[in-house]
Amino acid sequence: MSMHICFIEDTPLHGGTQIWVVDAVREFLRRGADVTLLAPAGSWVTAQCSATAARIVTYDWDAVTAQDRAARRTWSDALAPADVALCTVHPPRAGFHCARFAAACIAESRLPTCLVTKTGTIVPSYRREFYLPDERLCSAVITITDFTRRYLLEHYHLPPARVTTLYQGVDLRRFRATPALREEARRRYPVPPGDGPVLAVVGSFEPRKGQTILLDALSSLPEARALLVGDGPDKPRLQEHISRLGLADRAALFPFTTRPELIYARADLTVLPSLYKEGLPNVLLESMAMGVPVIASRLGGVPEIVRPGETGVLVPRGDAAALAEAIRRLWEDRRTYERVRRQAQHLMATHFNRRAQFGKFLTFLGDL
């Protein structure tokens, strides 16, 4: 008898986590699991999974905060056939939290479903019950970095036996550079000619991602060019920042893409200038798998893969001068650049193969 897994994804938006969920739905189906996706109507994940064999149950993202009888019935019906419900920990809103609501539905309907919360980032304002909503239920926590696991144990005093680290990994079949991919990338993402590096900054346009720090650094790197890829509320502010610094000829904003491999194929360096709330960003895994060296803020689980001088470069978050110097030094030191590129690729191939990591997820879920 196959395992039935319900993914709970309480956001209409898209990002690294949602991309992983879509990939997991497809891979778990391919491996013989039954899958339900419980997500907001009109959300990005439901659209991406609509053509799969997954059972899709949707709800009104705004109305569910009332936690009324209709919402409870929808969630309970979605959870009823599932052996395991895998719920991403999202921000609370209007007194509603998805993991707590899922636990309440499981308890009230007396379902045998085991609730597993999955998290990668640390938000100090979050409550302990967002991770273990009801300890009377079968439950567990998956963290995608060891940094997060240690934080939850130390600050929330979660039972160690219930918290497991499982890295998400990267699709090595997809994220590999080829001449054809590089040629398509040059056509898709044109940049002015120059002797300096092409910098890729991939992520949602919001303050925590620190794109303005990268732009400040770029202003002191006259030969460098930057591709900022994503979408979000900060787009007008970034456009104004580019204009104010006089960078319109060297920094360009591009929309979110479902083909980030083209960005890395066009880049010489990938930069993650984030200021807070990072776990283990997919952009680093993907870039490293493509053989594009990364320079990243030292925060969250980033140091678990970015080892200074070996697989990348770490910089203090929010320090534009330090970021500019790191970019300059790595680009000019070609021997170090090549060593970092090769060793990062090797690390991804040997320890972060997403297909192998999906197998570990399935084994873990099946053993609960």
BELQUILIN-V65908 format. One record per helix or strand. SS is the DSSP state (a for helix, b for strand). FROM is the first residue (numbers start at 0). TO is the last residue. If there is no record, write none. Layout:
((SS | FROM | TO) (SS | FROM | TO))
This chain:
((b | 3 | 8) (a | 15 | 29) (b | 33 | 39) (a | 43 | 48) (b | 54 | 58) (a | 62 | 65) (a | 68 | 79) (b | 83 | 87) (b | 92 | 92) (b | 95 | 95) (a | 97 | 107) (b | 113 | 118) (a | 127 | 129) (b | 138 | 142) (a | 145 | 154) (a | 159 | 161) (b | 162 | 164) (b | 169 | 169) (a | 178 | 187) (b | 197 | 201) (a | 206 | 208) (a | 210 | 217) (b | 224 | 228) (a | 234 | 244) (b | 250 | 253) (a | 260 | 265) (b | 268 | 271) (a | 281 | 288) (b | 293 | 296) (a | 301 | 303) (b | 307 | 307) (b | 311 | 314) (a | 319 | 331) (a | 333 | 350) (b | 352 | 352) (a | 353 | 365))
